[in-house]
Amino acid sequence: MCTYLTKRLEVDGSGKGAAGWMRVTAASVYFDHPAHAPADHTLNVDLLNPDLGPAGRVALELEPRSARQLAEAILELLAAGPATQTT
């Protein structure tokens, strides 16, 4: 089922694409049909640098169980790591 629900947000980091490392300034998260993964629907995450055009994209297509495991691992490690603040 396609929900067309999409979350877009600004991020600050780096990603490695076909041309090497790039700055990442945006992310999109959505549940839809994958382009490549062997599943009916996946949670898709695009990490983007819009200034680089189509080449400025790193994409993930995760089966829902894998997406939940990844989200839980991220939250667990953030909670256990050193507290940092950036402004």
C-alpha positions in Angstrom: 0.0 0.0 0.0 1.4 3.4 -1.0 0.8 6.0 1.7 2.7 8.8 0.0 3.7 9.9 3.5 7.0 11.6 3.4 9.1 13.2 6.1 11.7 15.8 4.8 14.2 17.3 7.1 17.4 19.3 7.2 20.4 17.3 8.3 24.1 18.0 8.8 26.6 15.2 7.9 28.3 13.3 5.1 27.4 10.5 2.8 29.4 8.4 0.3 27.9 8.2 -3.1 29.2 6.9 -6.5 31.6 9.9 -6.8 32.9 9.6 -3.2 32.2 11.5 0.0 29.8 14.5 -0.1 28.2 16.9 2.3 24.6 15.9 3.2 22.1 18.6 4.0 18.7 17.1 3.6 16.9 13.8 4.1 13.6 12.2 2.9 12.0 9.2 4.6 9.1 7.5 3.0 7.3 4.1 2.7 6.8 3.0 -0.9 7.6 0.5 -3.6 11.4 0.0 -3.8 13.3 0.6 -7.0 15.8 -2.2 -6.3 15.2 -4.1 -3.1 13.4 -7.5 -3.5 10.3 -6.5 -1.4 6.8 -5.2 -2.1 7.3 -2.1 0.1 10.2 -0.7 1.9 11.1 2.2 4.1 13.2 4.4 1.9 15.7 6.9 3.1 17.4 9.4 0.8 20.3 11.5 2.1 20.8 14.4 -0.2 22.9 17.3 -1.2 20.5 19.2 -3.5 23.3 21.5 -4.7 24.8 18.5 -6.5 21.7 17.5 -8.5 20.9 13.8 -9.1 24.4 12.7 -8.2 24.0 14.2 -4.7 22.0 11.3 -3.3 22.6 8.2 -1.2 19.6 5.9 -1.0 18.5 3.1 1.3 15.6 0.7 0.8 14.9 -1.3 3.9 12.3 -3.9 4.7 10.2 -2.7 7.6 11.8 -5.1 10.2 15.3 -4.0 9.2 14.2 -0.3 9.3 12.9 -0.8 12.9 16.1 -2.5 14.0 18.2 0.2 12.5 16.1 3.0 14.2 16.3 1.2 17.5 20.0 0.8 17.2 20.5 4.4 16.4 18.4 5.5 19.4 20.1 3.1 21.7 23.6 4.3 20.7 22.6 8.0 20.9 21.3 7.4 24.4 24.4 5.6 25.5 27.0 7.9 23.9 28.5 11.0 25.3 26.1 14.0 25.6 27.0 16.6 23.0 25.3 19.8 22.0 25.7 21.8 18.9 24.1 25.2 18.2 
